């Protein structure tokens, strides 16, 4: 584990996005084609200034955005995936893991951090799509499990930021088992009266959607995030009907009761502070002391 603190104003991303796009270069919006400098994009919370499209960011970007003064302690960094099934498709799984670690500069598809948000202690588990599509393997499930244990021990809320293509096929049934494991462990949060916030970002799909991502006391998402289980093509072929406009977007899910609200990235920290204050006032045992 380690301590991190942002040294400059604005989000300072530690992800592949910053590595490949230094200040001064242009960014073309994936949604509307608007051109802006990387500096402008970063100062606008990595959102398009023309259409408000939310560019994907990594776990540490969210940590920088949310924690007070961007100061936080990372947890469970020692957990690393390995090829216990000796799985091989086009290339061995252990080679995929090595390549993913080198390319993303991450150890797996989830990072965990503990700090304060508006003075309230909190633990956040955030997924990284840049690591094998944010796929959920044994390490992701174990980090969520240990995050829950940490929250229970210190009597603090938990937030999971989902960004995933689903279960990691290279770990077979062990990956699918994480759906049951994480869902079961979250019942302990409910029994302890501790809040669990589920924040869904683009994309949140597959087994992640079918487990912990939809089990929050409060489920909320970024604008226009892709959220679903199976892909729209598979659904369309199964039900033999055309799908509604905007199907599987966060706005569609909000209209149909699957989300509590949608929050713009620039408002995320303030909204979270409001939620933490609200749950604390309800007297549900959430600790206000340093843990």
C-alpha angles and dihedrals in degrees: 000000000000145000122249132188128181112240100193136046118262128035110313104199120209094191135104088268093071094039093059098036113048123186115291098037124109129250122207114209112242090214107043105007094241114159122225136156119260088243091056091046093051093048088053093056091262092297129131109257091212104048103008092240108170111231114215113261133183136251096266090050089059091046090053091048098048112032120082109269086350089279115144144142120236118222137202094014089150093072111102131169120241136182100261092157094047086231120186132181118148086343136359118284092235089059090050090052092049092049092047093051091049096045098043098032086225132117095221144338095285136053126190128207138176126206144110130294114195087342093306116119114236142163120221128195110195129186126222118214091195090073106078092317093306088289119180113240134156094288093053090051093046093049090053090048092051091045089057091049089051092049091049093047094050096032094234134134124265128218124190119196108204124206110152149135090216136255120002105248093200089070094049116193091358088068093049090050089065089071092063094037096054094041092052093047091051090062086069089061090053093048090050092050092239119143122244117198118199115200115189120202135176112323115015108162147140123016093353091062089044092056135020098000092069098039101078125127080229120025116193138156147195118262118281094002117161107242125172148100110243122023120267093248092056092047093048092051091047099049094032092223137109113258123239119262112272092018113176095015120127089246091056091049091049091053090050097048102256095113132046095212146331120242130197113234093241089057097042099096094047091046091051091050089053092050093048092049091048094052091044091053090053087067095233095153096265108158119241093185126093111271 
